Amino acid sequence: MSTLSPLSSFRQRCRTRHAWGWAVLVLCLGLLGGCGGGGGGSATNAAPTPLSLDLQPSAGLTSTITAGTTLVLVPTFPSSISSAVLKWNDGTAKSTAVSASGTPVTIGSSLASSATPYVFTLEVTYQDPTVLRPSLLTQTKTLSVTVNAAPPATLVTKGNMVTPRSDFTATLLANGSLLIAGGVASDGTVLKSAELYDPVTGKWTATGDMKTARRGHAATLLPDGRVLVSGGFDGTTAVTALDKADTYDPATGIWTATGTMVQARRGHTSTLLGNKMVLIVGGNVSSGSGTVAELYDANPSSTNFGKFVQTGANKLERIGHAATLLWDGRVLVTGKNNADGVTACADVSAAPVDCYVNGVLNPNYTQNIDTARTTEIFTPSATAPFGSWSYGPTMTQPRYNHSATLIGTLKRILILGGFGPGGTNGEIVQGDAAGALSVKAVSALTLPRPLAHHTTLYIPSLSSSSSHQFLTLGGYNPTDGTTAKIRKFKVDETTANLVTSYASTGVSDDPLQLNSARAMHSSFMLSNGTVLTIGNYYTSTGTVTGTTEIWSP
């Protein structure tokens, strides 16, 4: 057995300890580098991984638009990004948070034409997962949008009726044609003739005659494409109302007499419901009660098909009212002629209430309101009497022969003008998620003159979800008579603390004027975005016009 001398053993131990020392030193340096200590390692010096960002106009738009176009941009970015903002400057620096990739951002229609493009910047903040202990990074994507001046609106006369008339009905058919029926001719004759207008050719052609001559009637397009006309008066016995109704078949051009109305009436409204029934409300009645409401059954599978049946009575007699089919299938009736000055009992919030309860004065009755401020809601039901009525929200002003215009699909209705104190202003009926309706005045919406028997249209091509463009054509006021003016205005809505308010940018006269002064006329938005206007107010022999005018935005 060999042994090391004391000197050799000492040298061996020194060499071993020296080697361990170097190993420990190398290990520590390696750990420090790997953990980022001492200023970090090579991973922190790598360039951040670029993200895939994009910013484009929504479908149907390009990066060059005309002033007044509603601009919508669509930003896209990785789903891992939690913070994204869209920034731009239209004279004022603006920004909006983007909730998720692919979410459309509505810029609106307020961008003015400019020789310098507007620059929109999508800015995202993120951390690079490939870097150890990374800091927050920012990446951007820009899009330049050119806004050119909008071409001026145009107004052209396109076609003349076969027989000029007033106080007729006009109904857009499923094939895009326009059917007019009845009315009064220039010599005062009440007509039973009908005509069709082709928007493509701009020509009017005669079609089959109604079974009964009538004016002051109502017309409604039925689900099967036919048209129902009801009531009115034929002029043979003063203004005695009719209880007769006809249907028109576009496929044959033939009119057919249909059921007898429950109540003879003229100047009423006729509204198609979702259950294929037509609600008939109000108007002048020659006898009986003006609160009788009825339904025409247009459902072929119903035992009452082709018949009129009585439904629940509305609260008040109504003439000069407007009826609007709501987004939930109910019908809102607004305003009434209140020439007799009748008032309604109401509570402190101006909501109508019963004056007496069980013969005792209602403690909730605190004031009287003009009944022309009241509204009613019809709620259809599946069983007889197939519907019931309740009071709706009270309008801010009394009015009748006003316009009631749905604002797209936004659960909003603009009420404008009419005879009465509300003749120069407007208000919005708005609906909430629970189905409740409320009324809000529109600040700064003031017409130069009171206006009734006018038409008001919502122009979707010039509107956004919070800025609504309207066009008002013609109308009548006792001071100036019938007008040829076309007026434009916007209503902007803002929401703060769950409360929505409405304000107008003011009413302006369009440089274009109707070629004929018009009131009690009809205006329609055609499928190509243009507005067709026909008819005028009949006052005396020789004042009826048969011209057709087309306004293009």
Beta strands, then each sheet from edge to edge (+ up, - down):
strand 1: 54-57
strand 2: 64-66
strand 3: 71-76
strand 4: 83-89
strand 5: 93-97
strand 6: 105-108
strand 7: 118-126
strand 8: 137-148
strand 9: 154-160
strand 10: 169-172
strand 11: 178-181
strand 12: 194-198
strand 13: 203-207
strand 14: 218-221
strand 15: 227-230
strand 16: 245-249
strand 17: 254-257
strand 18: 265-266
strand 19: 269-272
strand 20: 277-281
strand 21: 284-285
strand 22: 294-297
strand 23: 308-310
strand 24: 322-325
strand 25: 331-334
strand 26: 343-346
strand 27: 356-357
strand 28: 360-361
strand 29: 367-370
strand 30: 375-380
strand 31: 387-391
strand 32: 403-406
strand 33: 412-416
strand 34: 425-431
strand 35: 437-446
strand 36: 455-458
strand 37: 467-473
strand 38: 476-477
strand 39: 481-496
strand 40: 499-504
strand 41: 508-518
strand 42: 522-525
strand 43: 531-534
strand 44: 547-552
sheet 1: 1+ 3- 6+
sheet 2: 2+ 8+ 7- 4+ 5-
sheet 3: 9+ 44- 43+ 42-
sheet 4: 10+ 11- 12+ 13-
sheet 5: 14+ 15- 16+ 17-
sheet 6: 18+ 21-
sheet 7: 19+ 20- 22+ 23-
sheet 8: 24+ 25- 30+ 31-
sheet 9: 26+ 29-
sheet 10: 27+ 28-
sheet 11: 32+ 33- 34+ 35- 40- 39+ 37- 36+
sheet 12: 32+ 33- 34+ 35- 40- 39+ 38-
sheet 13: 32+ 33- 34+ 35- 40- 39+ 41-
end
